[in-house]
Amino acid sequence: MMVKGPRKLGASLHSRRRMFEYFRRAEAQGRPLEAAVVIGAHPLISMAAISYPPVDADKFHVAGGLFGEPVEMVRCRTIDVTVPRWAEIVIEAAF
């Protein structure tokens, strides 16, 4: 992520990764892509985040496997995205 202003961040969407595909689909439907950046999560969440499971697998299920129990999730306040309940900071965005 790159800070571009007081209320603006930039992200690189690599063409061979899933965020690019999610962005492409949202754009084709004429809607913004909603995303959340989680800061201050448990290290096992970070380990799961860098994994590359099959398309139909959720990275939070991977994290749950590492924990040995499901990760407790909550809905964001301004977008329809869920994040780990115990995150210290969540940045919500639509682009």
C-alpha positions as CSV (number, residue, x, y, z in Angstrom):
1,M,0.0,0.0,0.0
2,M,1.1,3.5,-0.7
3,V,0.0,6.7,1.1
4,K,-1.2,9.1,-1.6
5,G,-3.0,11.7,0.6
6,P,-4.7,12.2,4.0
7,R,-7.6,10.0,3.0
8,K,-6.2,8.2,0.0
9,L,-4.1,5.0,-0.3
10,G,-2.9,3.2,-3.5
11,A,-2.6,-0.5,-4.1
12,S,-1.0,-2.5,-6.9
13,L,-3.3,-5.0,-8.4
14,H,-1.1,-7.6,-10.1
15,S,-2.7,-9.0,-13.2
16,R,-2.1,-12.6,-12.2
17,R,-3.5,-12.4,-8.7
18,R,-7.0,-12.5,-7.3
19,M,-7.6,-8.9,-6.4
20,F,-7.1,-7.9,-10.0
21,E,-9.7,-10.4,-11.0
22,Y,-12.1,-9.2,-8.3
23,F,-11.6,-5.6,-9.5
24,R,-12.2,-6.6,-13.1
25,R,-15.5,-8.3,-12.2
26,A,-16.7,-5.4,-10.1
27,E,-15.8,-3.0,-12.9
28,A,-17.7,-5.2,-15.5
29,Q,-20.8,-5.0,-13.2
30,G,-20.4,-1.2,-12.9
31,R,-19.9,-1.3,-9.1
32,P,-17.0,-0.4,-6.9
33,L,-14.8,-3.1,-5.4
34,E,-15.1,-3.1,-1.7
35,A,-12.0,-4.1,0.3
36,A,-10.7,-3.9,3.8
37,V,-7.1,-3.7,5.0
38,V,-6.5,-5.3,8.4
39,I,-3.7,-4.0,10.5
40,G,-2.7,-5.6,13.9
41,A,-4.0,-9.1,13.4
42,H,-2.6,-12.3,14.9
43,P,0.5,-13.5,13.0
44,L,-1.3,-16.7,11.9
45,I,-3.7,-14.4,10.0
46,S,-0.7,-12.9,8.2
47,M,0.6,-16.3,7.4
48,A,-2.7,-17.4,5.9
49,A,-2.9,-14.1,4.0
50,I,0.3,-14.9,2.0
51,S,-0.9,-18.4,1.2
52,Y,-2.3,-19.2,-2.3
53,P,-5.1,-21.7,-1.8
54,P,-7.4,-22.9,-4.5
55,V,-9.9,-20.3,-5.8
56,D,-12.8,-21.8,-3.9
57,A,-10.9,-21.8,-0.6
58,D,-11.1,-18.9,1.8
59,K,-7.9,-17.7,3.4
60,F,-9.7,-17.3,6.7
61,H,-10.4,-21.0,6.5
62,V,-6.7,-21.5,6.1
63,A,-6.1,-19.3,9.2
64,G,-8.7,-21.4,11.1
65,G,-6.7,-24.5,10.2
66,L,-3.6,-22.9,11.6
67,F,-5.4,-21.9,14.8
68,G,-7.2,-25.2,15.1
69,E,-10.6,-23.4,15.3
70,P,-12.6,-21.0,13.1
71,V,-11.5,-17.4,13.0
72,E,-14.2,-15.2,14.6
73,M,-15.3,-12.7,11.9
74,V,-17.4,-9.5,12.0
75,R,-18.9,-7.3,9.3
76,C,-17.2,-4.0,8.5
77,R,-19.1,-0.8,9.4
78,T,-19.4,0.8,6.0
79,I,-18.9,-2.0,3.4
80,D,-20.2,-5.5,2.9
81,V,-16.9,-7.3,3.9
82,T,-16.0,-9.4,6.9
83,V,-12.8,-9.1,8.9
84,P,-11.2,-10.9,11.9
85,R,-13.0,-9.7,15.1
86,W,-9.8,-9.0,17.0
87,A,-8.1,-6.8,14.4
88,E,-6.6,-3.6,15.9
89,I,-7.2,-1.4,12.8
90,V,-9.4,-1.9,9.8
91,I,-9.3,0.4,6.8
92,E,-12.5,0.1,4.7
93,A,-12.5,1.2,1.1
94,A,-14.4,1.0,-2.2
95,F,-12.6,1.7,-5.4
